[in-house]
Amino acid sequence: MIGRGAKNLIVSGTPGVGKTSLLKECLSPYRDVAGGFYTEQILEGGKRMGFRVVSLSGESKVLASKAMASSVRLNKYGIDLAALDGLAVPAIEAAGAGGRIVVIDEIGAMEAFSERFRTAALACLQGAPRVLATIRHGAHDFSDAVKRLDDTRLLELDRSNYHAVKKEVDAWLKSAARVS
């Protein structure tokens, strides 16, 4: 299986394909050996209004919102870099320092605005900890560089291969948990 032996396993796919759902589903049995964060949509009346960053320990902050006044913007969303730098970055740094599996959901355009995030993510991806991440599908300088890192496997997720990719991620996590 392609993803099992790599130090870093990254799941890529278009928005809404289920990257975060797959990650959360697979991580359930490994919460005691993993740390980091995931993102979730903020929905109002069935419409996406923003994103929240949630640490695996359960703390959360609003990362981006259509209603947020911010000098940092991506399309219709104002971005709170302090939420990312104050919650997500310490979560991945602590996981890496503690020898845990580092979970980064996601390495995307919003996250790339933060120099602190880019530095911490690269330190984990290039350092000792094992990293399970999701990444934006489209081209972007930072995410493209991450996709080319040594000892990194990239799995492309779409609606037709969800179960096959889930098996790959499960196998990688089982192997990574034995090493952690």
C-alpha positions in Angstrom: 0.0 0.0 0.0 1.4 3.3 -1.1 1.0 5.5 2.0 2.1 3.1 4.7 5.8 3.6 4.7 6.1 7.3 4.2 6.9 9.6 7.2 4.3 12.1 6.0 0.9 11.2 4.5 -1.1 14.0 2.8 -4.6 13.7 1.5 -5.5 16.1 -1.3 -8.9 16.8 -2.9 -11.3 19.5 -4.0 -13.3 21.5 -1.4 -16.2 19.4 0.0 -14.9 16.0 -1.1 -14.6 14.8 2.5 -10.9 15.3 3.5 -11.7 16.5 7.0 -14.4 13.9 7.5 -12.0 11.2 6.5 -9.3 12.5 8.7 -11.6 12.7 11.8 -13.0 9.2 11.1 -9.6 7.6 10.8 -8.1 9.4 13.8 -10.8 8.3 16.2 -8.8 5.2 17.6 -5.5 7.2 17.6 -6.4 10.3 19.6 -4.0 9.2 22.4 -1.0 9.3 20.1 -1.9 12.3 17.9 -2.0 16.0 18.3 -2.7 19.0 16.1 -5.8 20.5 14.6 -8.6 20.2 12.1 -10.8 22.8 10.5 -14.6 22.7 10.2 -17.1 24.7 8.3 -19.3 27.2 10.1 -22.8 26.8 8.6 -25.8 29.0 9.0 -29.0 27.9 7.3 -27.1 25.4 5.3 -24.7 28.0 3.9 -21.0 28.1 4.6 -20.2 31.3 6.5 -16.7 30.6 7.6 -14.3 28.1 9.2 -13.3 27.2 12.7 -10.0 25.7 13.7 -10.3 23.0 16.4 -7.4 21.4 18.3 -7.5 17.7 18.9 -7.8 18.5 22.6 -11.1 20.3 21.8 -10.3 24.0 21.9 -11.7 26.0 19.0 -11.5 29.5 17.5 -13.0 31.1 14.4 -10.4 31.2 11.7 -12.3 32.9 8.9 -15.7 34.4 8.4 -17.7 36.3 5.8 -18.6 38.7 8.6 -15.1 39.2 10.0 -13.5 42.5 9.5 -9.8 41.8 8.8 -7.0 43.2 6.7 -6.2 39.6 5.7 -8.8 38.4 3.3 -9.3 35.4 1.0 -12.1 35.9 -1.4 -15.2 36.7 0.7 -13.6 35.6 4.0 -11.8 37.7 6.6 -9.1 35.7 8.3 -8.0 35.8 11.9 -4.3 34.9 11.8 -4.2 35.2 15.6 -6.6 32.3 15.9 -4.3 30.2 13.7 -1.1 31.3 15.4 -2.6 31.0 18.9 -4.3 27.6 18.5 -3.3 25.6 15.5 0.5 26.4 15.6 1.0 25.6 19.3 -1.1 22.4 18.8 1.2 21.1 16.0 4.4 22.3 17.8 3.4 20.5 21.0 2.5 17.3 19.1 5.8 17.3 17.3 7.8 18.0 20.4 5.9 15.2 22.3 6.7 12.6 19.6 3.0 12.3 18.7 1.6 12.0 15.2 1.1 15.6 14.0 -2.3 16.3 12.4 -2.5 19.3 10.1 -5.9 20.0 8.5 -5.4 21.8 6.3 -2.4 23.2 4.4 -4.3 25.7 2.4 -4.4 29.3 1.1 -5.8 30.7 4.4 -3.1 29.0 6.5 -0.3 30.0 4.1 -0.9 33.7 5.1 0.7 32.9 8.4 4.5 32.8 8.4 4.4 31.2 11.9 2.2 28.4 10.5 4.3 27.8 7.4 7.5 27.6 9.6 5.9 25.2 12.1 4.3 23.0 9.4 7.6 22.7 7.5 9.5 21.9 10.7 7.1 19.0 11.4 7.1 17.8 7.8 10.9 17.9 7.6 11.6 16.9 11.1 11.2 13.8 13.2 7.4 13.5 13.9 5.1 11.6 11.5 2.6 14.0 9.9 -0.9 13.3 8.6 -2.2 16.3 6.7 -4.8 17.5 4.2 -3.8 20.0 1.5 -5.5 22.2 -0.9 -6.0 20.6 -4.3 -5.2 23.6 -6.5 -1.8 25.2 -7.2 -0.2 27.5 -4.6 3.5 28.1 -4.0 3.5 26.8 -0.4 1.3 23.8 -0.8 3.1 22.9 -4.0 6.4 22.9 -2.2 4.9 20.7 0.6 3.7 18.2 -2.0 7.2 17.8 -3.3 8.9 17.1 0.1 10.9 13.9 0.5 9.4 11.0 2.4 5.9 12.3 1.7 3.1 10.4 0.0 0.2 12.3 -1.5 -3.2 10.6 -1.8 -5.8 12.2 -4.1 -9.3 11.9 -2.6 -12.5 12.0 -4.7 -16.0 10.8 -4.1 -15.3 7.5 -6.0 -12.2 6.5 -4.0 -13.2 7.5 -0.4 -13.1 4.0 1.0 -9.8 3.1 -0.7 -8.1 6.2 0.5 -9.6 5.6 4.0 -8.0 2.1 4.0 -4.6 3.7 3.1 -4.9 6.3 5.9 -6.0 3.6 8.4 -3.0 1.5 7.5 -0.6 4.4 7.7 -2.0 5.4 11.1 -1.7 1.9 12.4 2.0 1.8 11.3 2.7 5.4 12.6 1.1 4.6 16.0 3.5 1.7 16.5 6.4 4.1 15.9 5.2 7.0 18.0 
